[in-house]
Amino acid sequence: MRDFKKYDIWILSHQFTLKVYDLTNNFPQKETYGITSQIRRASVSIPTNISEGCGRDSDSEFNRFLTIALGSASEVEYLLILSKDLSFISEENFKQLATEINTIKRKIYTLKQKLK
């Protein structure tokens, strides 16, 4: 069994999720059950699936959970674009978070390739 807390990608995605929670505290209250909820759930899904995959018995199972995490990261990327276009986040915050989520996506992809 792998220790998910030792994976750089888990650390980065956990830190990213904390930033998303902090940032979405400023979203309009009418979005509590809309974009706010969706982007939070999608960002939480990234480190959660990495953690769950680490608890599995085989590389192929771990790879499957990394695929789910990668899908969630893409979902977050879109929701960041939408949030920017709706003026819920600034261009500066968008650029920073977009860079971070793309780093996370690249690292997940790289880890997946190593497991094949």
N, C-alpha and C positions, 0 to 999 in steps of 0.2 A: 504494500500500500504506500502511496506517495503522500508526502506532507505538502498540502497545497500552499501553506504559508511560506514555503521556501521558494516558490515559483515567482520570478520577477513579474510575469504576466498577471498573476493573481494580485500581487501588491499594487501594481499600476492600475488594474481595473477596480480594485477596492478604493484606492485614493480617488480615482475618477468618479466613482459612484458617490462618494462623499461630496465632491464638488458639485455634482448634478443636484443632489439634495439641497445644498446650500443655495445654489443659483435659483432653483425652482421655488424656493421660499418667497421669491419676489414676483412670481407669475401672478396674473390676475386670479382673484378668488373664483371667478366663474369657470376657470380651467382646472379646478381641483380634481374633478373626475374625468377630465379630458386629457390634454397634453401633459399636464403635470404628472398625473398618475401614470400615463403611458411611458413617458421618458424615464421616470423613476423605476418602473417595473422592468423596462428593457435594460437599463444600466445595471440594476441589481442582478439580472439574469446572467450577466457576463461572469463576474467572480463566483456566483453560485454554481453555474455549470462547470467551471473549472474545478471548483471544490468537489462537486459530486463526481466528476470524471476521475479525480485523483483517488477516490475511494473505490473505484472499480478494479476488477481483477486483471484486465488485459489492456494492452496498448490500443487495440481496436475499439474497445469500449470507451477508453479515455478520448480517443480521436473523435468518436461520435459526439461526446459532450463538448469538445472543442468546436465542432461544427455548429452546434446549437449556440455556443457563446459567440461565434463569429457572426451568425445570423442576427443575434441580439445587438451586436456592435454596429452592424449595418443599419438596423432599425434606429438605434440611437443617433447615428449620423444623419439620417433623414429628419428625425425629430428636431435635431439641432438646426438644420436648415429651415424647417418650418417655423421654429421658435424665433429665429432671426428675422425671417420674412414677415412674421406677425408683430415684430418689434418687441418681443418678450425678452430678448437678450440683445446686448450691444454687439456691434461688429467685432470689437476687440475680444469680448468673451467668446463669441462664436469661433473666431480664428484660433484662439487658444485651445478650446475644447475639441474643435475639429482636428487640429494637429494631434492632440492626445488620443482621440478615438482611432485615428488612422494609424498611429503607432501601435496601439493595442491590437488592431486588426492585423497588421503586419506580423507582430510577434506571435499571435495565435496561429496564423498561417504557417509561419516558420516552424513552430512547435509541432503542428500537424504533419508537416513534411518529414520531420525527424522520427515520427512514430510509424511511418509507413514501412 
